[in-house]
Amino acid sequence: MEFRYDVIVVGAGHAGNEAAHAAARLGSRTLLITMDMNKIGQMSCNPAIGGIAKGQIVREIDALGGMTGIVTDRTAIQFRMLNRSKGPAMWSPRSQSDRKRFIDEWTRVLTSTDNLFIWQDTVTELLFRDETVCGVKTLLGVTFMAKAVILTNGTFLRGLLHVGRAQIPGGRTSEPASYGISEQLTSLGFTTGRMKTGTPARIDARSIDFAAMSEQPGEDDGHHFSYLPSVQRTLKQMSCWITYTNPATHDVLRRGLPDSPLYNGQIQSIGPRYCPSIETKIVTFADKDTHQLYLEPEGVDSNEYYVNGFSSSLPWQVQIEALHTIPGLENAVLYRPGYAIEYDFFDPTQLHHTLETKLFHNLFFAGQINGTTGYEEAAGQGLVAGVNAHQNCIGGEPFIMHRDESYIGVLIDDLVNKGVDEPYRMFTSRAEYRILLRQDNADERLTQRAWQLGLASDERHQLYLSKREAIDALLDFLRSTSVQPAEVNGLLESAGTSPIQHTTRLMDLVLRPQLDIQTLSLTLPLLREFIDAILVVPHEVVESAEIEIKYKGYIDRERLAADKLRRLDYVTIPPSICYDDIQSLSTEARQKLARIRPRTIGDAQRIPGVSPNDISVLLVLAGR
């Protein structure tokens, strides 16, 4: 018996869920295949979404009509806006989620999405017709045919868990690894490698002495991940807790290093430099006596806590002994120890910007299979892959996101043009136009485009239009409204800024670093009345307007620079070009251009090792 679909998505993690939802929402008959329907959207590591730059990605997913932000808000047990002390380009939302409810909510979303079907099984083989993927076969012997296939296998491809010297095949703890796909794709010419990641121990809240730790409560100032005001946090809000390792902890860990898979030669693969294990920290930062640990609750009905900062693959006995030296954890009882996991990934320079592979048509990769790490990076890729798989099915235009348009665009461009030599994690520093890519304006950057595509709903589009109209109205009000010295000088003096001597526009006062719109509204009834009359997410309207005023010079400068560089993205390179024949290119440039085969001059410019002189040669060849 044979079953036919438009799009098949393999893996129901964060990438797979967004891919399946996007393809189905756009109208493709979509099948999501998962090894376990009880683990849809499983948070394999910490129970949190967002963080530095990652929060911006989730806001972009939401602005595009994806679901990660909505699922996170509905299951949130703590929300915080990070980097408040820095400029708005660095503000990053982060939320703790109830792990079980996160799975339940994703399951509810997917099972209620039109055109989306789910099958529990393991894919062991891809089917091809000429140079195009045409379906999959499963462990149960079922054949599914499709116009496009998206692989979002996470850490399951030949996954191997390490706890001390113990090695256990698996994609996550107590879950089997996946075999067949890696071996097949390698035989077909794909370049693959091994990466490593890990997770900390989970401990019982009843054994924690919270009085010995610092409490970190959440915030409730109106911010959410989703731009839809109807999506609210309804669960009990919980605190996180901070404690620190000490020299006694480090002594225990050092004694365990001979049995550490990372240091005894057992693990040979590449690990994440920006999220190191605790044993790596004490070796790399041997001069430091303490490292911060962040205890995160797993859910409102759970006693399980995640020890963020204590990722480890040391023997479980060493992990327990080390934890017992930490303030507040002297009597900690483990639910399960930390472990490391090795898995296969595929060199992402083998992909187009659509995340379609260059070797086979209609085969897409998204998530950790591309060498990335993090729920958010995976979800962003999944959405792009899902959209493009659908577009391929209907003969539509490719959906490509640019570096000045989104963090997702930065992520994919980095993967495709630069590849990875370690698990890729997004940071604000990776984006050269980060003042344009703020968390507050993702809807302004992306919702119109998503609505035209059919991914964002009419409700979301209308909300964006109303919000933009309200921002413009507030800006006009601030430009056209003036105040007398007697109205504001008391406030100005208390804020530590110079009093005014004559009638002054509100816009000029907002420009002062000591003042903001909200503070002015407390003194000026007319401004307060205007803000109170805003019907659409007033706190976001005020925040966006203020950023546009205070950072206008920086925004305009980055936009000008981005527009200049964007021109090179419209200069295409003939796909048939033979770089080996172009002797005026450097040897390194010839080798890398021949391997990556960039689509445009702009792509070529971002390949490490391709010099400005090489770009000049390509421009001449392109008739420019």
C-alpha positions in Angstrom: 0.0 0.0 0.0 1.3 3.4 -0.9 0.4 6.8 0.6 0.9 10.2 -1.1 1.5 13.6 0.3 2.9 16.9 -0.9 5.4 17.4 1.9 6.8 14.9 4.4 8.6 16.2 7.5 10.8 13.7 9.4 11.1 14.6 13.1 8.7 16.4 15.4 11.1 18.6 17.2 11.2 22.4 17.0 12.4 22.5 13.4 9.9 19.8 12.3 6.9 21.3 14.0 7.4 24.7 12.4 8.1 23.1 9.0 5.0 20.9 9.1 2.8 23.7 10.3 4.1 26.2 7.7 3.7 23.8 4.8 0.2 22.6 5.9 -1.0 26.2 6.6 0.1 27.2 3.1 -2.0 24.4 1.6 0.3 21.5 1.1 -1.0 18.1 2.2 1.7 17.4 4.9 2.8 14.3 6.8 4.8 14.7 10.0 6.6 11.5 11.0 7.9 11.1 14.5 9.3 8.3 16.6 7.1 9.1 19.6 3.9 11.2 19.5 4.3 11.7 23.2 7.5 13.8 22.6 6.2 16.3 20.0 8.1 19.5 20.7 10.2 17.9 23.4 12.6 20.4 25.1 15.5 18.0 25.1 17.7 20.3 27.2 16.6 23.3 29.3 12.9 24.2 29.6 13.4 27.7 28.2 12.8 29.6 24.9 14.7 32.7 23.8 17.7 34.5 25.2 20.4 36.6 23.6 19.5 36.9 19.8 17.5 33.7 20.2 14.6 35.7 21.5 14.7 37.8 18.4 14.4 34.7 16.3 11.3 33.6 18.1 9.7 37.1 17.6 10.5 36.7 13.9 8.9 33.3 13.7 5.8 34.8 15.3 5.8 37.8 13.0 5.9 35.3 10.1 2.9 33.3 11.4 4.8 30.5 13.1 3.8 29.0 16.4 6.9 28.8 18.7 6.1 32.2 20.3 2.5 31.4 20.8 3.2 27.9 22.3 5.8 29.5 24.6 3.5 32.2 25.8 0.7 29.7 26.5 3.0 27.5 28.6 5.3 30.2 30.2 6.0 30.0 33.9 8.5 33.0 33.8 9.3 35.8 31.3 12.2 38.2 31.3 13.6 40.8 28.9 17.4 40.4 28.9 20.0 43.1 28.4 17.7 46.0 29.5 20.8 47.9 30.6 22.0 48.0 26.9 20.6 49.5 23.8 17.4 48.2 22.2 19.3 46.2 19.6 20.4 43.9 22.4 17.1 43.5 24.2 16.2 39.8 24.1 13.1 38.1 25.5 13.4 34.8 27.3 10.8 32.5 28.9 10.8 29.5 31.1 8.1 27.0 29.9 6.3 24.1 31.6 8.0 21.2 29.8 5.0 18.9 29.7 2.5 21.6 28.8 4.8 22.7 26.0 4.5 19.2 24.5 0.8 19.2 25.0 0.3 22.6 23.4 2.4 21.8 20.3 0.5 18.5 20.0 -2.8 20.4 20.2 -1.6 22.9 17.6 -0.4 20.3 15.1 -3.4 17.9 15.4 -5.8 20.8 14.8 -4.0 22.2 11.7 -5.8 21.5 8.4 -3.8 19.5 5.8 -1.5 18.1 8.5 -1.3 14.4 9.4 1.0 12.6 11.9 2.5 9.1 11.7 4.5 7.4 14.5 7.4 5.5 13.0 11.1 5.7 12.2 12.3 6.7 8.7 15.1 4.4 7.5 15.4 5.3 3.8 14.8 8.1 1.4 13.4 7.4 -2.1 14.7 9.1 -5.2 13.7 9.4 -8.8 16.6 10.6 -10.9 17.9 13.6 -8.9 14.7 14.3 -7.0 13.5 12.9 -3.7 10.1 11.3 -4.0 9.3 9.6 -0.7 10.5 7.7 2.4 10.4 4.2 3.8 10.0 3.4 7.5 11.0 0.8 10.0 7.5 -0.6 9.9 7.9 -1.1 6.1 5.5 1.6 5.1 6.2 3.6 1.9 5.1 7.3 1.8 5.4 9.2 -1.4 5.8 13.0 -1.6 6.8 15.9 -3.8 9.2 17.2 -1.1 10.9 15.8 2.0 12.3 17.8 5.0 14.8 16.1 7.3 14.7 17.6 10.9 16.3 14.6 12.7 17.9 16.6 15.6 20.5 14.5 17.5 19.0 11.1 16.5 21.2 10.3 13.5 23.5 7.6 14.8 23.1 9.2 18.2 25.4 8.0 21.0 25.0 9.0 24.7 28.0 9.2 27.1 27.9 9.1 30.9 31.4 8.5 32.1 32.7 5.4 30.3 29.2 4.1 29.6 28.1 4.5 26.0 24.4 4.1 25.1 23.0 4.3 21.5 20.2 6.9 21.5 18.9 10.2 20.3 17.9 11.4 23.8 18.0 9.6 27.1 15.8 6.5 27.0 15.0 7.1 23.3 16.5 5.0 20.4 18.9 6.4 17.8 18.0 6.5 14.1 20.0 4.5 11.5 19.8 4.3 7.7 19.5 7.9 6.6 23.0 9.0 7.4 24.5 5.9 5.8 22.4 6.4 2.7 23.1 10.1 2.2 26.8 9.6 2.8 26.8 6.9 0.0 25.1 9.4 -2.3 27.9 12.0 -1.9 26.8 14.2 1.0 29.6 15.4 3.3 28.8 14.5 7.0 30.5 14.9 10.3 30.0 14.3 14.0 29.0 16.9 16.6 28.6 16.7 20.4 26.2 18.4 22.8 25.1 17.7 26.3 22.7 18.4 29.1 23.0 18.7 33.0 21.6 16.7 35.8 18.0 17.1 36.9 17.3 17.3 40.6 14.4 17.0 43.0 13.2 20.4 44.3 12.4 18.8 47.7 16.1 18.3 48.3 17.2 21.9 47.4 17.9 24.5 50.1 16.5 27.6 48.2 17.4 29.8 51.2 21.0 29.5 50.4 20.5 30.8 46.8 19.6 34.1 45.2 16.0 34.3 43.8 15.4 35.6 40.3 11.7 36.3 39.7 10.2 37.0 36.3 8.8 40.2 34.9 5.3 41.2 34.2 5.4 44.5 32.2 3.3 43.4 29.3 5.9 41.9 27.0 5.3 38.5 25.3 6.8 36.5 22.5 3.7 36.7 20.3 2.5 40.0 18.8 -1.1 38.8 19.1 -2.6 40.4 22.2 -5.0 37.5 22.6 -2.1 35.2 23.6 -1.5 35.6 27.3 0.4 33.8 30.1 -2.1 32.0 32.3 0.1 29.6 34.3 1.5 30.2 37.7 4.7 32.2 37.4 7.8 30.7 39.1 11.2 32.0 40.1 14.6 30.7 39.0 17.5 30.5 41.5 21.2 31.4 41.3 24.1 29.6 43.1 27.8 29.1 42.4 30.4 26.4 42.2 33.5 26.8 44.4 37.0 25.4 44.7 35.8 22.2 46.4 33.4 21.6 43.5 36.3 22.0 41.0 38.5 19.6 43.0 35.9 16.9 42.7 35.5 17.5 39.0 39.2 17.5 38.3 39.6 14.1 40.1 36.9 12.8 37.7 38.6 14.0 34.5 40.3 10.7 33.7 36.9 9.2 33.4 35.5 12.1 31.3 34.6 11.1 27.8 35.7 14.6 26.7 39.3 14.1 28.0 40.0 10.4 27.8 39.6 10.2 24.0 36.1 8.6 24.1 34.5 11.6 22.4 36.2 12.8 19.2 33.5 15.1 17.8 33.0 18.9 17.9 31.4 20.4 21.0 29.7 23.8 21.5 32.2 26.4 22.5 29.6 28.8 23.8 27.8 26.3 26.0 30.6 24.3 27.5 30.3 21.4 30.0 31.3 22.1 33.6 34.4 19.9 33.1 35.4 22.1 30.1 34.9 25.2 32.1 37.3 24.2 34.9 39.9 23.2 32.3 39.5 26.2 30.0 39.1 28.7 32.8 41.4 27.1 35.4 42.0 30.5 37.0 38.4 30.9 38.0 37.2 29.7 41.5 33.5 30.0 40.8 31.0 29.5 38.0 27.4 30.6 38.1 24.6 28.0 38.1 21.0 28.8 37.2 18.3 26.5 38.6 15.3 26.4 36.3 11.9 24.9 37.2 10.6 22.3 34.8 6.9 23.0 35.4 4.2 24.0 37.8 3.3 20.5 38.7 6.8 19.1 38.8 9.5 18.9 41.4 12.2 18.6 38.7 14.8 21.4 38.4 17.3 21.9 35.6 20.8 22.9 36.7 21.8 25.3 34.0 25.6 25.7 33.7 26.3 22.2 35.0 26.2 20.2 31.7 28.4 17.2 32.2 29.3 13.7 30.8 31.3 12.7 33.9 30.3 9.5 35.7 27.1 9.9 37.7 28.9 9.3 41.0 31.2 12.3 40.2 28.3 14.5 39.3 26.5 13.8 42.6 29.6 14.4 44.7 30.3 17.7 42.9 26.7 18.9 43.2 26.8 18.2 47.0 29.7 20.8 47.4 27.5 23.6 46.0 25.5 26.0 48.4 21.9 24.9 48.4 22.6 21.5 46.8 24.4 19.8 49.7 21.6 17.3 49.9 20.5 17.3 46.3 18.8 14.2 45.0 19.1 13.4 41.3 16.3 12.4 39.1 18.8 11.7 36.3 22.5 12.6 35.6 23.7 14.8 32.9 25.1 13.2 29.7 26.8 14.0 26.4 25.5 13.0 23.0 27.3 12.6 19.7 25.3 12.7 16.5 25.7 13.1 12.7 25.3 16.5 10.9 25.7 17.5 7.3 27.8 20.3 6.0 25.3 23.1 5.4 27.3 24.6 2.5 25.6 21.7 0.6 22.3 23.7 0.9 20.8 26.6 -1.0 19.4 29.6 1.0 16.0 27.9 0.7 17.5 25.0 2.7 17.0 22.7 -0.3 20.0 20.5 -0.9 22.2 21.2 -3.9 22.6 17.5 -4.7 18.9 16.5 -4.8 15.9 18.5 -5.7 13.0 18.9 -3.1 15.1 17.5 -0.3 15.4 20.0 2.6 17.5 20.0 5.8 16.6 22.0 8.9 17.8 22.2 12.5 20.7 20.3 14.1 21.2 18.2 11.0 22.8 21.5 9.6 25.2 21.8 12.5 23.2 24.3 14.6 22.3 24.2 18.3 19.2 25.6 20.0 15.5 25.3 19.8 15.1 28.7 18.3 17.7 28.3 15.5 16.0 25.0 14.6 12.5 26.5 14.6 13.6 29.4 12.3 15.1 27.0 9.8 12.1 24.7 10.0 9.7 27.5 9.1 11.9 28.5 6.1 12.2 24.9 4.9 8.5 24.3 5.3 7.6 27.4 3.2 10.1 26.5 0.5 9.0 22.9 0.3 5.4 24.1 -0.3 6.7 26.7 -2.9 8.5 23.9 -4.7 5.3 21.9 -4.8 3.3 24.7 -6.4 6.0 26.1 -8.6 6.2 29.3 -6.5 9.0 31.7 -5.9 11.8 30.8 -3.4 11.3 32.3 0.0 14.8 33.7 1.0 15.4 35.9 4.0 18.3 38.4 3.8 20.8 39.5 6.5 19.3 42.9 6.9 15.8 41.5 7.1 16.0 39.0 10.0 18.2 37.0 12.3 16.9 33.9 10.6 18.4 35.3 7.4 21.7 35.9 9.1 21.6 32.3 10.4 20.9 30.7 7.1 23.4 32.9 5.2 26.1 32.0 7.7 25.4 28.3 7.4 25.2 28.2 3.6 28.2 30.5 2.9 30.5 29.8 5.8 29.6 26.3 7.0 30.3 25.3 10.6 33.3 24.0 12.6 31.4 23.8 15.8 27.6 23.7 16.8 26.3 27.1 15.5 24.6 29.3 18.0 23.1 32.7 17.2 24.4 35.9 18.9 23.6 39.5 18.3 27.3 40.0 17.3 26.7 37.8 14.2 24.3 40.4 12.7 26.0 43.4 11.2 22.6 45.2 11.1 21.3 44.4 14.6 19.9 47.9 15.2 17.5 47.1 12.2 16.8 43.6 13.6 15.3 44.4 17.0 12.9 42.3 18.9 10.3 45.1 18.9 10.0 45.5 15.1 10.0 41.9 13.8 6.4 42.3 12.7 7.3 45.5 10.8 10.1 43.6 9.0 8.2 40.4 8.2 4.5 40.3 8.7 3.5 42.1 5.4 5.7 39.6 3.5 4.3 36.6 5.4 0.7 37.8 4.8 1.3 38.1 1.0 2.7 34.6 1.1 -0.4 33.3 2.9 1.4 32.3 6.1 0.4 35.2 8.3 -3.3 35.5 9.0 -5.5 38.4 8.1 -5.9 39.1 11.8 -2.2 39.3 12.3 -1.8 41.5 9.3 -4.5 43.9 10.4 -2.9 44.1 13.9 0.4 45.0 12.3 -1.2 47.8 10.2 -3.1 49.2 13.2 0.1 49.1 15.3 2.1 50.9 12.6 -0.7 53.5 12.3 -0.7 54.1 16.0 3.1 54.5 16.1 3.0 57.1 13.3 0.2 58.9 15.1 2.2 59.0 18.3 5.3 60.3 16.4 3.1 63.0 14.8 1.7 64.0 18.2 5.2 64.3 19.7 6.4 66.4 16.7 3.4 68.7 16.8 2.8 69.1 20.5 4.9 71.7 22.5 5.1 72.3 26.3 5.8 75.4 28.4 8.7 75.5 30.8 6.3 75.6 33.8 4.8 72.3 32.7 8.0 70.2 32.7 10.9 72.0 34.4 10.2 70.3 37.7 10.4 66.9 36.0 13.5 67.8 34.1 15.4 69.0 37.2 14.4 65.8 39.1 15.6 63.7 36.2 19.0 65.5 36.2 18.6 67.2 32.9 18.6 71.0 32.0 15.3 72.9 32.3 13.9 74.5 29.2 13.7 78.3 28.8 11.0 78.5 26.1 8.3 76.5 24.4 9.7 73.1 23.4 8.4 70.2 21.3 7.8 66.9 23.1 9.9 65.2 20.4 13.0 67.2 21.6 12.4 66.2 25.2 12.1 62.5 24.3 15.5 62.8 22.6 17.1 63.4 25.9 18.7 60.3 27.4 17.3 61.0 30.9 13.7 61.0 29.7 11.3 58.6 28.1 7.7 58.9 26.8 6.2 57.0 29.8 7.9 59.3 32.3 6.7 62.4 30.5 3.2 61.1 30.3 3.1 61.0 34.2 3.5 64.8 34.2 1.7 65.8 31.1 -2.1 64.8 31.1 -2.4 65.5 27.3 0.3 62.9 26.5 -1.2 60.5 29.0 -4.7 60.8 27.4 -3.2 60.2 24.0 -1.4 57.0 25.1 -4.5 55.8 26.9 -6.5 56.2 23.7 -4.2 53.8 21.8 -6.2 50.6 21.2 -3.5 48.3 19.9 -0.8 47.0 22.3 0.0 50.5 23.7 3.2 49.5 25.5 4.6 48.2 22.2 3.5 51.3 20.3 5.2 53.5 22.9 8.4 51.4 23.0 8.7 51.3 19.2 8.1 55.0 18.8 10.7 55.9 21.4 13.3 53.7 19.8 12.6 55.3 16.4 13.1 58.7 17.9 16.2 58.1 20.0 18.1 55.8 17.6 17.0 57.4 14.3 20.6 58.3 13.3 21.9 54.8 13.8 18.9 53.2 12.1 19.2 55.4 9.0 23.0 54.8 8.8 22.6 51.0 9.0 19.8 51.1 6.5 21.9 53.0 4.0 24.8 50.5 4.5 22.5 47.6 4.1 20.9 48.9 1.0 24.4 49.4 -0.6 25.4 45.8 0.2 22.0 44.4 -0.8 22.7 45.5 -4.4 25.3 42.7 -4.7 22.7 40.2 -3.8 20.9 41.0 -7.0 24.0 40.3 -9.2 23.6 36.6 -10.0 26.5 34.3 -10.9 25.8 31.9 -13.8 25.4 28.4 -12.2 27.5 26.8 -15.0 30.6 29.0 -14.3 33.8 27.0 -14.0 35.9 28.6 -11.2 38.9 26.4 -11.9 39.4 28.2 -15.2 39.5 31.7 -13.7 43.2 32.1 -13.0 42.8 35.7 -11.8 41.0 34.4 -8.7 43.1 33.3 -5.7 43.6 29.6 -5.2 41.6 29.6 -2.0 38.7 31.5 -3.7 38.6 29.1 -6.6 38.4 26.1 -4.2 35.7 27.6 -2.0 33.6 29.1 -4.8 33.7 25.7 -6.6 32.6 23.9 -3.5 29.9 26.3 -2.2 28.8 27.6 -5.6 27.2 30.9 -4.4 24.1 32.1 -6.1 25.0 35.8 -6.1 28.0 38.1 -5.8 26.7 39.1 -2.4 26.8 35.4 -1.3 30.3 35.1 -2.7 31.4 38.2 -0.8 30.5 36.5 2.6 32.5 33.3 2.0 35.6 33.3 4.3 38.7 33.4 2.1 37.1 35.2 -0.8 38.9 38.6 -1.0 37.7 42.0 -2.3 40.0 41.4 -5.3 38.2 38.1 -6.0 34.9 39.9 -5.8 36.1 42.5 -8.3 37.1 39.7 -10.7 33.6 38.2 -10.4 32.0 41.6 -11.0 33.9 42.0 -14.2 32.9 38.6 -15.3 29.3 39.5 -14.5 29.5 42.5 -16.7 29.6 45.0 -13.8 
